[in-house]
Amino acid sequence: ERIGAGAFSNCTNLETVNVRDLDAWYNIVFENESANPLSNGVYLYHNGTLVSTIDVPEEVTSVQDSLFAGCFADTVVLHAGVVSVGNNAFNSQTLNIVRCEGDVPAALGEQCFGNGVSQIYVPYASIEVYRGAETWAAYVDKLVAYDFAADKPYIPEE
């Protein structure tokens, strides 16, 4: 499914979007950021429940441009199988934490996480790989070595 450029550009009073099938949302192609109803900064609901964490499904390997741009969500979880994240995919004023579970960094599009993200958790054994990945240059200062098994930041033993 494709939504044309600017389809929601004048919907400045839109406050919420309720999606019945969140998995189907990943198949929508938004021609630009304002083609997405979330782009003006709205709350996303899934079957009436507020989505504060966007947990990308295991079967998704590529996140489309502007897919959740503007969505009021706090956290994004990218499982190990995600290989690319499109331009502005999660660009939002409220995004705080991104959890990247893959040992190999996904290729990132421009402003995919925006400027507001405060921490990006990556596997502690792969933090140098993330730091060296070209498309991650804008987020190097946000990277945190993380122990996903213990669900906490990694602290090396002395």
N, C-alpha and C positions, 0 to 999 in steps of 0.2 A: 504494500500500500504506500502511496506517495501523497504528501501534502505540499501544495505549491507555496512558493516564496511569498512571504508576507501575509499568509492566510489569517494570522491572529495578531497582526501588528497594531490594530486599533482597538484591541480588546483590553483596554487598560483597567476596566472595572471587574474583570474576571478574577475571582479570589481562590476558587478551588476547581480541581479536575478530578472526577471519580472514574476510575478505570475498572472494568469488570475482569478483563484478562490481561494482567500485567505482562505475561510472557509474550502476548501478541504485540505489545507496545514496542518490543525490541525489533520487530520486523517493519516498522514504519520508517520511511525515508522522509525526513524533513528537508526541503530544498534550501532552507536557511534557518537561522535561529528564530526569526519571527513567524515561521511556519508552524512552530510548536506552541500549543496553548499554554505551556508552562513558562514560556519565555519572559513574560512580564512579572515573574516572581509570584508564583501561586503555590498553594498546598496541594499535594498529590494524595489522593485517597485510592485505596484498592478495596473495592467492595465495602465502602463506608469506613474503612480503617485508615487513619493517617499513616502515611509512609514517611518515617523519619530516617530509616536506613534503606538504601538501595542496594540490595544483594543481587548482583548480576547472576542469572541462572547458569548452572554448570554447562549447559549446551550452547551458550552464547560465547563465541570466540572473538567477535568483533563488535564493538559498540559504535553505532552510527553517529555522525555529526549531530550535535545539538539535541541528542535524545532526551536528556533530562535538564537541559539548560534552563536556568531560572527557577527550578524546583526547590522549594524550601525543604531540604533534607540535610541532616547533620552528618551522616556517614555513608560512604560508598564502600562496598566489598567487591573486589575483583578476584575471582578464583584463578587458580594456576593456568587454566586453559585460555584465558583472554590474551590474545596476541596483538590487538590494536584497539585504541580508544580514539574516536574521531574528534575533530575540532569542536570545542565548546561543549562536548558531550555532557559534562557534569558542572559546567560553569555556573556557579550560584553564590550568592552573598552569604548563605548560611552553611555551606559545606565546611566542616571542621576537620574530619578525619577520613582518610582513605586507607583501606587495608588491601595491600597487594600481596596475594599469597603465592604468586609464582616465583620460582627461582630465576627465571629469565624475564627481564622487564618487557612489558608490552610496548609497542611503538605508540607514542603519544602524538596526537594532533595539537595544533595551537590552542592554548588556553583551555585545554580539556578539563582541568580542575579549577580554573579561574585563579584569582589572586588571593582569595580569602582562606583557602585551606591552611590549617595550622600544622598538621602532622600527617605524614604519609608513612604508614608502617610497611616495612618490607622484611623478608626473611633475613635474619641476622647473618647467615652464611653468604648471602648474596648482596649485601649492602654496597660493596665496592663495585659490583657489576652494574647496579642501578646508578651509582654515582658517575660511572664512566659512560653510560648510555647517552648518546647524543640528544635524543628527544626528551630526556629527563633533565636537561641543563637548567631549565627554569625552576625546577623543584628540588634541586640538590640540598638546599638549606632546610627543607621540610622533612627530609628522610630520617626515619628512626629505625634502628635495628630492632627487630621484634622477634620474640619467641612465640610463634603461633601455638605450639603445643602447650605452653604454660599460660598463654593468653596475657602476656605482659611484655613490656620492653626488655630487651636482652641486656643483661649486666654480666660482663665477662668476669670469670673467677680470677682472683689475684693469686 
